[in-house]
Structure formats: C-alpha cells, structure tokens
Amino acid sequence: MFIGAWLLFLPLGEGHSQDQDYIILREKLIRERASRTFLPDYPPLAKKHRATGVVVAEVEIDQTGHVANVKILQAPDLSIETAVTKVVRQWEFKVTIIDGSPVRIKSKLTFYYALENGNFRVNNPRQFKSN
C-alpha cells in the first residue's frame, strides 16, 4: 500500500538488515529509491593536485526521506570529500514504511573520480547507472 507518491513499503528480508534505529540498505536499493540526485563536482583544487580515486559516503536518511547525516568513509582528497558531502546532503529519497511505520535508513554511496583522456570525470558505479 502506498500513501502518497513518496512512500514505499518494503517487506522485511529484502536487501536490508536492522542496526538499532536504522534499517541498512544495500547501495543498489538506496539508489533505486532516490527521488532527487546530483553528481558532485570535481573541485578545482582536486584537479590541480590531479586527485583521483573512489569516494565512499555513509548516508543516514530520516523518516521523511531527507538526508540527516553524511559521513565520508573514504576519499582521495579533502576538497573531493567536501564536494561529495555537500551534494549528497541535497539528495532526497522515497519514504520507507515497514510494519506500518516510516523508518530511518542507513546506506553507502560510491562515486569515482577519474582522469580519462585528459578529462576529469565523476562517475556513479557502472552497475547502478540506468540505461
């Protein structure tokens, strides 16, 4: 049953586990549930230093689908860490209902910062890109 366009009911046992006050979802599921997303910029300072690599952000989503907290677990450069934190805070997600109540979600988001053929690029993981 859906209540409004932003709510989603997820039966227990489908791609998540419980961690105290949060339901932990795999990255694939959280990306599918995102209703508003943005790719982070490639900061000029990171370009200057030719910083490349993987960024892993842990994101906590409140019961209304808004990002409550972002913690960077891995980043190749402080300016990239700041850029990812800033943009992920703007993401929005569908509200998840379990057993009739909205729940808080915790998940990870991965971004790739790369220098390809002289161009700096920010990419989502290939397995999560839509066709």
C-alpha positions as CSV (number, residue, x, y, z in Angstrom):
1,M,0.0,0.0,0.0
2,F,1.3,3.5,-0.9
3,I,0.5,6.6,1.0
4,G,1.2,9.4,-1.4
5,A,3.9,9.4,-4.1
6,W,6.9,9.4,-1.7
7,L,6.2,6.3,0.4
8,L,7.4,2.8,-0.3
9,F,6.6,-0.3,1.6
10,L,9.5,-2.8,1.9
11,P,8.8,-6.3,3.3
12,L,11.4,-7.4,5.8
13,G,14.1,-9.7,4.4
14,E,14.6,-7.9,1.0
15,G,18.1,-6.5,0.8
16,H,18.3,-4.9,4.2
17,S,19.2,-5.6,7.8
18,Q,18.5,-3.7,11.0
19,D,21.1,-1.7,13.0
20,Q,19.4,-0.4,16.2
21,D,17.4,2.6,15.0
22,Y,18.3,2.3,11.3
23,I,17.4,-0.1,8.5
24,I,20.6,-0.8,6.5
25,L,20.1,-1.0,2.7
26,R,22.5,-2.1,0.0
27,E,23.7,0.7,-2.3
28,K,21.7,-0.7,-5.3
29,L,18.4,-0.4,-3.3
30,I,19.1,3.1,-2.0
31,R,20.0,4.4,-5.4
32,E,16.7,2.9,-6.8
33,R,14.8,4.8,-4.0
34,A,16.4,8.1,-4.6
35,S,13.9,10.6,-5.9
36,R,16.3,13.5,-6.3
37,T,20.1,13.1,-7.0
38,F,23.0,15.1,-8.2
39,L,26.6,14.2,-9.2
40,P,29.2,16.0,-7.1
41,D,31.5,18.5,-8.9
42,Y,35.2,17.9,-9.5
43,P,36.8,20.6,-7.3
44,P,39.4,22.8,-8.9
45,L,41.9,22.1,-6.1
46,A,41.5,18.3,-6.7
47,K,42.1,18.9,-10.4
48,K,45.2,20.9,-9.6
49,H,46.5,18.1,-7.5
50,R,45.3,15.5,-10.1
51,A,43.5,13.7,-7.3
52,T,41.6,10.6,-8.4
53,G,40.0,7.7,-6.7
54,V,37.0,6.2,-5.0
55,V,34.7,8.1,-2.6
56,V,32.5,6.1,-0.2
57,A,29.9,8.1,1.7
58,E,27.8,6.7,4.5
59,V,24.4,8.3,4.4
60,E,21.6,8.4,7.0
61,I,18.1,9.1,5.8
62,D,15.4,10.2,8.2
63,Q,11.8,9.0,8.2
64,T,10.7,11.8,5.8
65,G,13.3,10.8,3.1
66,H,15.7,13.6,3.7
67,V,19.4,13.2,4.4
68,A,20.1,13.5,8.1
69,N,23.8,12.9,8.0
70,V,26.7,12.2,5.6
71,K,30.0,10.6,6.8
72,I,32.8,10.2,4.3
73,L,34.5,6.8,4.8
74,Q,37.0,7.1,2.0
75,A,38.1,9.9,-0.3
76,P,41.3,10.7,-2.2
77,D,41.3,14.4,-1.3
78,L,39.8,16.8,1.2
79,S,38.2,19.0,-1.4
80,I,36.5,16.0,-3.0
81,E,35.3,14.9,0.4
82,T,33.7,18.3,0.9
83,A,32.1,18.3,-2.6
84,V,30.5,14.9,-2.1
85,T,29.2,15.8,1.4
86,K,27.7,19.0,0.1
87,V,25.9,17.4,-2.8
88,V,24.7,14.2,-1.1
89,R,23.0,16.3,1.6
90,Q,20.7,17.6,-1.3
91,W,19.6,14.1,-2.3
92,E,16.0,13.0,-1.4
93,F,14.6,9.5,-1.1
94,K,11.2,7.8,-1.0
95,V,10.0,7.2,2.5
96,T,10.2,3.6,3.6
97,I,7.4,2.0,5.5
98,I,8.0,-1.2,7.5
99,D,5.2,-2.7,9.6
100,G,3.1,0.4,9.1
101,S,5.7,3.0,10.3
102,P,8.3,5.1,8.4
103,V,11.8,4.1,9.2
104,R,15.3,5.6,9.1
105,I,17.7,4.3,6.6
106,K,21.5,3.9,6.5
107,S,23.4,3.1,3.4
108,K,26.6,3.8,1.4
109,L,27.0,5.7,-1.8
110,T,30.1,5.3,-4.1
111,F,31.5,7.8,-6.6
112,Y,34.5,7.5,-8.8
113,Y,36.8,10.5,-9.5
114,A,38.8,9.8,-12.6
115,L,41.2,11.4,-15.1
116,E,40.3,9.9,-18.5
117,N,42.0,11.0,-21.7
118,G,42.9,14.4,-20.1
119,N,39.4,15.0,-18.8
120,F,38.4,14.9,-15.1
121,R,35.2,12.9,-14.6
122,V,32.9,12.0,-11.7
123,N,31.0,8.7,-12.2
124,N,28.5,6.6,-10.5
125,P,29.3,2.9,-10.2
126,R,28.6,1.2,-13.6
127,Q,26.2,-1.4,-12.1
128,F,23.9,1.4,-10.8
129,K,23.7,3.5,-14.0
130,S,20.3,3.5,-15.7
131,N,20.2,2.7,-19.4
